[in-house]
Amino acid sequence: MAHPTETFTATGTVRTEPRTVGVEEEFLLVDPATGRARAVATSVLRSAPDTGDLCAELQREQLETGTDPCRDLGHLAEEIRRTRAAAQSAAEAIGVGVVPLATYPLDVEPTTSPNERYRRMVERFGLVGREQLTCGCHVHVGVADDEEAVGALDRIRPWLAPLLALSTNSPFWGGADTGYAGYRAQVWPRWPSAGPYGPFGSAAGYRALADTMLGTGTLLDPAMLYFDARVSTHHPTVEIRVADVCREPDDAVLIAALARALVETAIREWRAGIDPDPVRTEVLRLASWRAARSGVAADLVDPLTWRPAPARTVLDRLVTHVRAALDDAGDLPLVSDLVDAVLRRGTGADRQRAVFRATGDLRAVVLDALLDGPPSAAAG
């Protein structure tokens, strides 16, 4: 993925193209009649004519997709729909369905994928690995180098919890309502390297911390640095990993657009010599907890004051914070509309709970989320 490129207009003025952005989404594989989880990822991948957009995940009940890098949000929306359709087509070929839910609502005993690295992870981390059946949305934003990446990482920290709030799509776990809009954010940090992080200061500082963490012998490899945002291990990108997989593709576009704008804004601040907010990691954990607890339905922690404020206020301040970057990319009208849409209809968690209230059946919650599935009793 590429960083912004400069081109010249007919009048000789410089125009900077937006940074590239790409999205990885993790999905659950289920029986399309019963909603039961199916441990068939290996067979799904074998059925796909071209698996370039699809790959396995930790558990065989999961599948991951990845878009091409895009500069235009319209193109990104097409890519998200294309990769979701590719996953659905491959799954349908063996009689299963794909659902964009960040946790599985029913009881399940996940089955580890036949991959040596995943086997070692589960062997080392025990129940943490065996129970880990969660699905996230990872956004990759192109950067020039690691210094730019770390400049961004240090400055986006306060705004990651609002991204989580917008994406919450995991209220049910093990057959029960957890009381959280985003329970994945409570399960995922069981990994010892996951969650909010402190400032790194420089690329050298990032590498030093990574070396120290790996040197403890706890983590298998650099790919297990599960910070909420990190320098990608495979691409020249900042990888923002805080969001649940989104039920609606438009919500994934929104998360990606805001993530790109946050990175661009942060790098502009870094270049201008503006220091990052020194907020402690412990405070960021509390902000993330509140975001996961209620999504956009109640107060969030305001990064400008570190006090509770209505979700609408915090999200408006997020958009204001990145307004120049959104304007320059031509994304502001769409992002404003998409934020309004989430606040009006709720997140994926709200949809799941509405289906459960209407049906009393968690299987209906799963089936309602099937890609291109039939409308539920709660629709509309």
C-alpha positions as CSV (number, residue, x, y, z in Angstrom):
1,M,0.0,0.0,0.0
2,A,1.3,3.5,-0.9
3,H,1.5,6.7,1.0
4,P,0.2,10.0,-0.6
5,T,1.6,10.9,-3.9
6,E,1.9,14.5,-5.3
7,T,0.7,15.3,-8.8
8,F,0.4,18.7,-10.6
9,T,-2.8,20.1,-11.8
10,A,-3.1,22.0,-15.1
11,T,-2.5,25.3,-13.3
12,G,0.7,24.0,-11.7
13,T,-0.6,23.7,-8.1
14,V,0.3,20.6,-6.1
15,R,-2.5,18.1,-5.3
16,T,-1.8,15.3,-2.8
17,E,-3.8,12.1,-3.5
18,P,-5.3,10.4,-0.4
19,R,-3.4,7.6,1.3
20,T,-4.3,4.1,0.3
21,V,-6.6,2.2,2.6
22,G,-7.5,-1.4,2.7
23,V,-9.7,-3.6,4.9
24,E,-9.3,-7.1,6.3
25,E,-12.5,-8.6,7.7
26,E,-13.0,-11.8,9.7
27,F,-16.2,-13.8,9.4
28,L,-17.9,-16.8,11.0
29,L,-18.9,-19.9,9.0
30,V,-22.4,-21.3,9.9
31,D,-25.0,-23.7,8.8
32,P,-27.5,-21.6,6.8
33,A,-30.5,-23.5,8.2
34,T,-29.7,-23.8,11.9
35,G,-27.1,-21.1,12.5
36,R,-24.7,-23.6,14.1
37,A,-21.0,-22.8,13.7
38,R,-19.3,-25.1,11.2
39,A,-15.5,-25.9,11.4
40,V,-15.1,-26.0,7.6
41,A,-12.7,-23.2,6.7
42,T,-10.2,-25.6,5.0
43,S,-12.9,-27.0,2.8
44,V,-14.2,-23.5,2.0
45,L,-10.8,-22.4,0.9
46,R,-10.4,-25.5,-1.3
47,S,-13.7,-24.7,-3.0
48,A,-12.6,-21.1,-3.9
49,P,-11.4,-20.9,-7.5
50,D,-9.0,-18.1,-6.5
51,T,-8.1,-17.8,-2.8
52,G,-6.2,-14.6,-3.1
53,D,-8.9,-12.7,-1.3
54,L,-9.6,-15.3,1.3
55,C,-7.5,-17.0,4.0
56,A,-7.8,-19.1,7.2
57,E,-7.9,-17.8,10.7
58,L,-7.1,-19.2,14.1
59,Q,-10.3,-21.3,14.3
60,R,-11.8,-23.4,11.5
61,E,-15.1,-21.7,12.1
62,Q,-13.6,-18.5,10.7
63,L,-12.6,-17.0,7.3
64,E,-10.7,-13.8,6.6
65,T,-11.0,-11.5,3.5
66,G,-8.8,-8.7,2.4
67,T,-9.5,-5.9,-0.1
68,D,-7.1,-4.4,-2.5
69,P,-5.6,-1.0,-1.4
70,C,-7.8,1.9,-2.5
71,R,-7.6,5.7,-2.6
72,D,-11.3,6.3,-3.3
73,L,-14.0,5.3,-0.8
74,G,-16.4,4.3,-3.5
75,H,-13.8,1.9,-4.8
76,L,-13.2,0.6,-1.2
77,A,-17.0,0.0,-0.8
78,E,-17.0,-2.0,-4.0
79,E,-14.0,-4.0,-2.8
80,I,-15.6,-4.8,0.6
81,R,-18.7,-6.0,-1.2
82,R,-16.6,-8.0,-3.7
83,T,-14.6,-9.8,-1.0
84,R,-17.7,-10.5,1.0
85,A,-19.3,-12.0,-2.1
86,A,-16.2,-14.1,-2.7
87,A,-16.4,-15.5,0.8
88,Q,-20.1,-16.1,0.5
89,S,-19.7,-17.9,-2.9
90,A,-16.9,-20.1,-1.6
91,A,-18.9,-21.0,1.5
92,E,-22.1,-21.7,-0.5
93,A,-20.1,-24.1,-2.7
94,I,-19.9,-26.5,0.3
95,G,-23.3,-25.7,1.8
96,V,-22.4,-23.2,4.5
97,G,-23.1,-19.5,5.1
98,V,-21.0,-16.5,6.2
99,V,-22.0,-14.1,8.9
100,P,-20.3,-10.8,9.9
101,L,-20.7,-11.1,13.7
102,A,-17.7,-10.3,16.0
103,T,-18.6,-13.0,18.5
104,Y,-20.6,-16.2,18.0
105,P,-23.9,-15.9,20.0
106,L,-24.4,-19.6,20.7
107,D,-22.4,-22.1,22.7
108,V,-19.5,-23.4,20.7
109,E,-16.2,-25.3,21.1
110,P,-13.9,-23.8,18.5
111,T,-11.7,-26.0,16.4
112,T,-8.1,-24.8,15.8
113,S,-7.1,-24.5,12.2
114,P,-4.5,-27.1,10.9
115,N,-1.7,-24.6,10.9
116,E,1.5,-25.1,12.9
117,R,1.7,-21.6,14.1
118,Y,-2.0,-21.6,15.3
119,R,-1.4,-25.0,17.0
120,R,1.6,-23.6,18.9
121,M,-0.5,-20.5,19.9
122,V,-3.2,-22.7,21.4
123,E,-0.6,-25.0,23.0
124,R,1.1,-22.0,24.7
125,F,-1.9,-19.9,25.7
126,G,-4.3,-22.7,26.6
127,L,-7.9,-21.7,27.1
128,V,-7.2,-18.2,25.9
129,G,-6.4,-19.7,22.5
130,R,-9.0,-22.4,22.5
131,E,-11.9,-20.1,23.3
132,Q,-10.8,-17.3,21.0
133,L,-13.5,-17.1,18.4
134,T,-13.8,-13.4,17.6
135,C,-13.9,-11.5,14.4
136,G,-12.4,-8.1,13.8
137,C,-12.0,-5.4,11.1
138,H,-8.5,-4.4,10.5
139,V,-7.8,-1.2,8.5
140,H,-4.4,-0.7,6.7
141,V,-3.4,2.9,5.9
142,G,-0.4,3.4,3.7
143,V,2.6,5.2,5.1
144,A,6.0,6.1,3.7
145,D,8.2,4.4,6.3
146,D,8.3,3.3,9.9
147,E,9.0,6.8,11.3
148,E,5.8,8.1,9.7
149,A,4.0,5.0,11.0
150,V,5.1,5.5,14.6
151,G,4.4,9.3,14.4
152,A,0.9,8.3,13.5
153,L,0.6,5.6,16.2
154,D,1.6,7.9,18.9
155,R,-1.1,10.5,17.9
156,I,-4.1,8.4,17.1
157,R,-4.2,6.7,20.5
158,P,-7.0,8.9,22.0
159,W,-9.3,8.4,19.1
160,L,-9.3,4.6,18.8
161,A,-12.1,4.0,21.4
162,P,-14.6,6.0,19.4
163,L,-13.8,3.8,16.4
164,L,-14.6,0.8,18.6
165,A,-17.9,2.3,19.7
166,L,-19.0,2.8,16.1
167,S,-18.2,-0.8,15.2
168,T,-19.6,-2.7,18.2
169,N,-21.2,-5.9,16.9
170,S,-20.7,-8.5,19.6
171,P,-23.3,-8.4,22.4
172,F,-23.8,-12.2,22.8
173,W,-21.4,-14.8,24.0
174,G,-22.0,-18.4,25.0
175,G,-25.7,-18.3,24.7
176,A,-26.2,-15.1,26.7
177,D,-26.4,-11.3,26.4
178,T,-23.1,-10.1,27.9
179,G,-24.3,-6.6,28.8
180,Y,-21.7,-5.2,26.3
181,A,-22.3,-3.9,22.8
182,G,-18.8,-5.1,21.9
183,Y,-17.9,-8.1,24.1
184,R,-15.1,-8.9,21.7
185,A,-13.1,-6.1,23.3
186,Q,-13.3,-8.1,26.6
187,V,-12.3,-11.4,25.0
188,W,-9.5,-10.2,22.7
189,P,-7.3,-8.6,25.4
190,R,-6.9,-12.0,27.1
191,W,-3.9,-12.2,24.8
192,P,-1.0,-10.7,26.9
193,S,0.1,-8.2,24.2
194,A,-3.4,-6.9,23.2
195,G,-5.1,-3.6,23.7
196,P,-4.2,0.1,24.2
197,Y,-0.5,1.0,24.1
198,G,1.8,3.8,25.3
199,P,3.7,6.3,23.1
200,F,6.7,4.8,21.3
201,G,8.5,8.1,20.4
202,S,10.2,6.8,17.3
203,A,10.6,3.8,15.0
204,A,13.7,2.9,17.1
205,G,11.5,3.1,20.3
206,Y,8.9,0.9,18.7
207,R,11.5,-1.7,17.6
208,A,13.1,-1.7,21.1
209,L,9.8,-2.4,22.8
210,A,9.0,-5.1,20.3
211,D,12.4,-6.7,20.8
212,T,11.9,-6.6,24.6
213,M,8.5,-8.1,24.4
214,L,9.6,-10.9,22.1
215,G,12.7,-11.3,24.2
216,T,10.5,-12.4,27.2
217,G,9.8,-15.6,25.3
218,T,6.1,-15.1,25.8
219,L,5.0,-14.3,22.2
220,L,5.7,-16.6,19.3
221,D,6.6,-13.9,16.8
222,P,6.1,-10.2,15.8
223,A,2.7,-10.9,14.4
224,M,1.5,-11.5,18.0
225,L,2.1,-7.8,18.9
226,Y,-1.6,-7.3,19.2
227,F,-1.7,-3.6,19.9
228,D,-4.9,-1.8,19.0
229,A,-2.8,-0.2,16.2
230,R,0.6,-1.2,15.1
231,V,3.2,-1.1,12.3
232,S,2.0,-3.8,9.9
233,T,4.3,-6.9,9.8
234,H,3.4,-7.5,6.1
235,H,2.7,-4.2,4.5
236,P,4.0,-0.6,4.5
237,T,1.0,0.5,6.6
238,V,-0.3,1.4,9.9
239,E,-2.7,-1.3,10.9
240,I,-5.7,-0.3,13.1
241,R,-7.1,-3.4,14.7
242,V,-9.5,-2.0,17.4
243,A,-12.9,-2.5,15.5
244,D,-15.3,-5.3,15.5
245,V,-16.1,-6.8,12.1
246,C,-19.1,-4.7,11.0
247,R,-22.5,-6.1,10.2
248,E,-23.1,-3.5,7.5
249,P,-20.5,-2.9,4.7
250,D,-21.1,0.8,4.9
251,D,-20.0,0.7,8.6
252,A,-16.7,-0.9,7.5
253,V,-16.3,1.9,5.0
254,L,-16.9,4.5,7.7
255,I,-14.3,2.9,10.0
256,A,-11.8,2.8,7.2
257,A,-12.4,6.4,6.2
258,L,-12.0,7.7,9.8
259,A,-8.9,5.5,10.3
260,R,-7.3,6.9,7.2
261,A,-8.2,10.5,8.2
262,L,-6.8,9.9,11.7
263,V,-3.5,8.6,10.3
264,E,-3.2,11.5,7.9
265,T,-4.0,14.1,10.6
266,A,-1.5,12.5,13.0
267,I,1.3,12.5,10.4
268,R,0.6,16.1,9.6
269,E,0.9,16.9,13.4
270,W,4.1,14.8,13.6
271,R,5.6,16.7,10.7
272,A,4.7,20.0,12.3
273,G,6.4,19.0,15.5
274,I,3.1,18.8,17.6
275,D,3.6,16.5,20.5
276,P,1.1,13.6,21.0
277,D,-1.3,13.6,23.9
278,P,0.6,12.0,26.8
279,V,-2.6,10.3,28.2
280,R,-1.8,7.2,30.1
281,T,-2.5,3.7,28.8
282,E,-4.6,3.0,31.9
283,V,-7.0,5.9,30.9
284,L,-7.2,4.6,27.3
285,R,-8.3,1.2,28.7
286,L,-11.1,2.8,30.6
287,A,-12.2,4.7,27.4
288,S,-12.2,1.4,25.5
289,W,-14.2,-0.3,28.2
290,R,-16.9,2.4,28.0
291,A,-16.9,2.2,24.2
292,A,-17.3,-1.6,24.3
293,R,-20.0,-1.5,27.1
294,S,-22.5,0.8,25.3
295,G,-21.3,1.4,21.7
296,V,-23.0,4.7,20.6
297,A,-26.0,4.3,22.9
298,A,-24.6,6.1,25.9
299,D,-21.7,8.4,27.0
300,L,-18.2,7.8,25.7
301,V,-15.0,9.3,27.1
302,D,-14.2,12.5,25.4
303,P,-10.5,12.6,24.3
304,L,-10.5,16.4,24.6
305,T,-11.4,16.3,28.3
306,W,-11.1,12.7,29.5
307,R,-14.6,13.0,31.0
308,P,-17.9,11.4,29.9
309,A,-19.8,13.0,27.1
310,P,-22.7,12.0,24.8
311,A,-21.6,9.7,22.0
312,R,-22.8,12.3,19.4
313,T,-20.6,14.9,21.0
314,V,-17.5,12.7,21.0
315,L,-18.1,11.5,17.4
316,D,-18.6,15.1,16.2
317,R,-15.3,16.0,17.9
318,L,-13.7,13.1,16.1
319,V,-14.9,14.4,12.7
320,T,-13.8,17.9,13.6
321,H,-10.4,16.6,14.6
322,V,-9.9,15.0,11.2
323,R,-12.0,17.4,9.1
324,A,-9.0,18.8,7.1
325,A,-7.9,15.3,6.1
326,L,-11.5,14.3,5.2
327,D,-12.0,17.5,3.2
328,D,-8.7,17.0,1.3
329,A,-9.7,13.4,0.4
330,G,-13.3,14.4,-0.6
331,D,-14.6,12.2,2.2
332,L,-16.3,14.6,4.5
333,P,-19.9,14.5,3.1
334,L,-20.0,10.7,3.0
335,V,-18.4,10.3,6.4
336,S,-20.9,12.7,8.0
337,D,-23.8,10.8,6.4
338,L,-22.4,7.5,7.6
339,V,-21.9,8.7,11.2
340,D,-25.5,10.0,11.2
341,A,-26.7,6.7,9.9
342,V,-25.1,4.7,12.7
343,L,-26.4,7.1,15.4
344,R,-29.9,6.9,13.9
345,R,-30.2,3.1,13.5
346,G,-27.5,1.9,16.0
347,T,-24.6,-0.4,15.5
348,G,-24.6,-4.1,14.7
349,A,-25.0,-4.9,18.4
350,D,-28.3,-3.0,18.4
351,R,-29.5,-4.9,15.4
352,Q,-28.6,-8.2,17.0
353,R,-30.5,-7.3,20.2
354,A,-33.5,-6.2,18.1
355,V,-33.7,-9.5,16.4
356,F,-33.4,-11.4,19.7
357,R,-36.2,-9.3,21.3
358,A,-38.4,-10.0,18.3
359,T,-37.7,-13.8,18.2
360,G,-36.3,-14.9,21.5
361,D,-34.0,-17.1,19.5
362,L,-30.2,-16.6,19.2
363,R,-30.2,-18.8,16.1
364,A,-32.4,-16.1,14.5
365,V,-29.7,-13.6,15.4
366,V,-27.1,-15.6,13.5
367,L,-29.3,-16.3,10.5
368,D,-30.4,-12.6,10.2
369,A,-26.7,-11.7,9.7
370,L,-26.1,-14.2,6.8
371,L,-24.7,-12.3,3.9
372,D,-27.6,-11.7,1.5
373,G,-29.8,-13.6,4.0
374,P,-33.6,-13.1,4.3
375,P,-34.9,-10.2,6.4
376,S,-35.8,-11.1,10.0
377,A,-38.9,-10.5,12.0
378,A,-37.2,-7.4,13.5
379,A,-36.3,-5.9,10.1
380,G,-37.5,-2.3,9.5
